[in-house]
């Protein structure tokens, strides 16, 4: 088990949750993950990181697989203009490589928001530290464990 997957497993354990990590196949994109998991596209949790253009801080947005983030709404939530986070900063802050960023188990947890669309499902699937690993979880539980705030930030 990779160190990244082990951190997600540890975060699940520490939250008192079952380890539901699986390796369904290629899950680098939401579309591929939905195919691999046999679920609806919006049941895939995309973990999207942006960097504050003034502060350099990372901000995490957990969104349903078919939704797109509105830069204006996301920036308003963060309180500063946001730009693309670079791969090195993502890895250094979260411990995950882009394509496998989990919503939990970060080295340093960023401020996090969750898409209300996720709450329409009983189960969602999120990256578990690599582009091939996912875990399933009740979205309300995920939002709690990720200390996310539910907010409207999609187009």
Kinemage of the C-alpha trace (Angstrom):
@kinemage 1
@onewidth
@group {chain A} dominant
@subgroup {mainchain}
@vectorlist {calphas} color= white
{ca unk a 1} P 0.000 0.000 0.000
{ca unk a 2} L 1.387 3.403 -0.964
{ca unk a 3} L 2.016 6.047 1.694
{ca unk a 4} L -0.769 8.182 0.215
{ca unk a 5} L -3.350 5.387 0.375
{ca unk a 6} L -2.161 4.510 3.885
{ca unk a 7} L -2.788 8.121 5.012
{ca unk a 8} L -6.370 7.949 3.712
{ca unk a 9} L -6.870 4.590 5.432
{ca unk a 10} L -5.520 6.105 8.652
{ca unk a 11} L -7.862 9.129 8.346
{ca unk a 12} L -10.835 6.776 7.905
{ca unk a 13} L -9.720 4.713 10.910
{ca unk a 14} L -9.124 7.787 13.077
{ca unk a 15} L -12.673 8.968 12.246
{ca unk a 16} L -14.047 5.599 13.352
{ca unk a 17} L -15.019 4.636 9.802
{ca unk a 18} L -14.625 1.397 7.903
{ca unk a 19} L -11.828 1.187 5.361
{ca unk a 20} L -13.751 1.203 2.070
{ca unk a 21} L -10.708 1.841 -0.124
{ca unk a 22} L -10.711 -0.121 -3.358
{ca unk a 23} L -8.770 -0.163 -6.603
{ca unk a 24} L -11.432 -0.249 -9.323
{ca unk a 25} L -9.053 0.800 -12.090
{ca unk a 26} L -8.149 4.049 -13.781
{ca unk a 27} L -9.891 6.887 -11.939
{ca unk a 28} L -7.767 9.899 -12.909
{ca unk a 29} L -10.833 11.806 -14.164
{ca unk a 30} L -14.382 11.924 -12.812
{ca unk a 31} L -15.657 10.216 -15.959
{ca unk a 32} L -13.166 7.350 -15.657
{ca unk a 33} L -13.851 7.024 -11.929
{ca unk a 34} L -17.622 6.814 -12.503
{ca unk a 35} L -17.101 4.090 -15.112
{ca unk a 36} L -14.721 2.188 -12.833
{ca unk a 37} L -17.024 2.475 -9.799
{ca unk a 38} L -20.223 1.800 -11.737
{ca unk a 39} L -21.916 4.934 -10.426
{ca unk a 40} L -23.354 8.222 -11.644
{ca unk a 41} L -20.871 10.922 -12.627
{ca unk a 42} L -22.088 13.241 -9.850
{ca unk a 43} L -21.387 10.538 -7.230
{ca unk a 44} L -17.686 11.128 -7.856
{ca unk a 45} L -16.149 13.690 -5.506
{ca unk a 46} L -13.629 15.871 -7.305
{ca unk a 47} L -11.035 17.369 -4.941
{ca unk a 48} L -10.035 20.624 -6.616
{ca unk a 49} L -7.324 22.796 -5.091
{ca unk a 50} L -6.802 26.458 -5.822
{ca unk a 51} L -4.102 28.797 -4.521
{ca unk a 52} L -4.841 32.232 -3.119
{ca unk a 53} L -3.223 34.800 -5.394
{ca unk a 54} L -2.411 37.067 -2.448
{ca unk a 55} L -1.757 34.612 0.379
{ca unk a 56} L -0.545 31.571 -1.559
{ca unk a 57} L -2.736 29.425 0.734
{ca unk a 58} L -4.427 26.381 -0.737
{ca unk a 59} L -8.221 26.042 -0.725
{ca unk a 60} L -10.011 22.753 -1.360
{ca unk a 61} L -13.351 22.477 -3.145
{ca unk a 62} L -15.140 19.114 -3.095
{ca unk a 63} L -17.524 19.044 -6.011
{ca unk a 64} L -19.787 16.556 -7.744
{ca unk a 65} L -18.147 14.950 -10.780
{ca unk a 66} L -20.278 16.692 -13.396
{ca unk a 67} L -20.106 20.173 -11.879
{ca unk a 68} L -17.656 22.940 -12.685
{ca unk a 69} L -16.358 25.433 -10.163
{ca unk a 70} L -17.230 29.097 -10.683
{ca unk a 71} L -14.050 31.102 -10.100
{ca unk a 72} L -15.996 34.153 -8.895
{ca unk a 73} L -18.008 32.199 -6.303
{ca unk a 74} L -14.963 30.233 -5.119
{ca unk a 75} L -12.889 33.406 -4.760
{ca unk a 76} L -15.673 35.043 -2.747
{ca unk a 77} L -15.704 32.094 -0.337
{ca unk a 78} L -11.923 32.165 0.033
{ca unk a 79} L -11.857 35.941 0.486
{ca unk a 80} L -9.247 36.425 -2.221
{ca unk a 81} L -8.705 35.851 -5.921
{ca unk a 82} L -7.837 32.246 -6.692
{ca unk a 83} L -5.563 30.731 -9.296
{ca unk a 84} L -4.363 27.293 -10.258
{ca unk a 85} L -2.354 25.530 -7.550
{ca unk a 86} L 0.883 24.111 -8.883
{ca unk a 87} L 1.662 20.412 -8.584
{ca unk a 88} L 4.647 20.917 -6.265
{ca unk a 89} L 2.617 23.022 -3.811
{ca unk a 90} L -0.245 20.512 -3.888
{ca unk a 91} L 2.148 17.647 -3.113
{ca unk a 92} L 3.984 19.584 -0.377
{ca unk a 93} L 0.802 20.724 1.371
{ca unk a 94} L -1.480 17.717 0.980
{ca unk a 95} L 0.977 14.879 0.430
{ca unk a 96} L -0.964 13.839 -2.674
{ca unk a 97} L -0.172 14.155 -6.369
{ca unk a 98} L -2.686 15.859 -8.641
{ca unk a 99} L -5.018 13.170 -9.968
{ca unk a 100} L -5.123 11.336 -6.652
{ca unk a 101} L -5.852 14.110 -4.147
{ca unk a 102} L -8.117 12.733 -1.442
{ca unk a 103} L -10.536 14.943 0.480
{ca unk a 104} L -9.055 13.662 3.766
{ca unk a 105} L -5.656 12.567 5.057
{ca unk a 106} L -3.759 15.720 4.094
{ca unk a 107} L -0.396 16.586 5.616
{ca unk a 108} L -1.830 20.075 6.227
{ca unk a 109} L -5.598 20.367 5.882
{ca unk a 110} L -6.684 23.333 3.756
{ca unk a 111} L -9.915 25.280 4.246
{ca unk a 112} L -12.524 23.152 2.520
{ca unk a 113} L -15.946 23.652 0.935
{ca unk a 114} L -18.366 21.011 -0.353
{ca unk a 115} L -20.835 21.124 -3.219
{ca unk a 116} L -24.442 20.677 -1.984
{ca unk a 117} L -25.082 18.377 -4.990
{ca unk a 118} L -23.104 15.659 -3.166
{ca unk a 119} L -25.786 15.544 -0.466
{ca unk a 120} L -28.303 14.193 -2.981
{ca unk a 121} L -26.643 10.759 -2.838
{ca unk a 122} L -26.484 8.049 -0.185
{ca unk a 123} L -22.914 7.139 -1.183
{ca unk a 124} L -20.186 9.023 -3.025
{ca unk a 125} L -16.735 7.949 -4.197
{ca unk a 126} L -13.574 9.993 -3.660
{ca unk a 127} L -9.912 9.604 -4.557
{ca unk a 128} L -7.972 7.661 -1.967
{ca unk a 129} L -4.471 8.966 -2.617
{ca unk a 130} L -3.684 7.676 -6.127
{ca unk a 131} L -5.356 7.886 -9.542
{ca unk a 132} L -6.361 4.203 -9.168
{ca unk a 133} L -7.737 4.117 -5.613
{ca unk a 134} L -11.102 5.376 -4.340
{ca unk a 135} L -13.154 5.077 -1.188
{ca unk a 136} L -16.890 5.155 -0.724
{ca unk a 137} L -18.563 7.187 1.989
{ca unk a 138} L -21.830 8.843 2.946
{ca unk a 139} L -21.482 12.470 1.784
{ca unk a 140} L -22.651 13.891 5.131
{ca unk a 141} L -19.957 11.882 6.885
{ca unk a 142} L -17.347 12.990 4.346
{ca unk a 143} L -18.259 16.638 4.858
{ca unk a 144} L -17.896 16.198 8.611
{ca unk a 145} L -14.582 14.330 8.448
{ca unk a 146} L -13.160 16.795 5.910
{ca unk a 147} L -14.392 19.706 8.066
{ca unk a 148} L -15.955 21.140 4.919
{ca unk a 149} L -18.528 23.901 4.726
{ca unk a 150} L -21.399 23.270 2.306
{ca unk a 151} L -21.619 26.219 -0.078
{ca unk a 152} L -22.634 27.152 -3.602
{ca unk a 153} L -19.494 27.538 -5.707
{ca unk a 154} L -20.452 25.871 -8.987
{ca unk a 155} L -21.543 27.319 -12.322
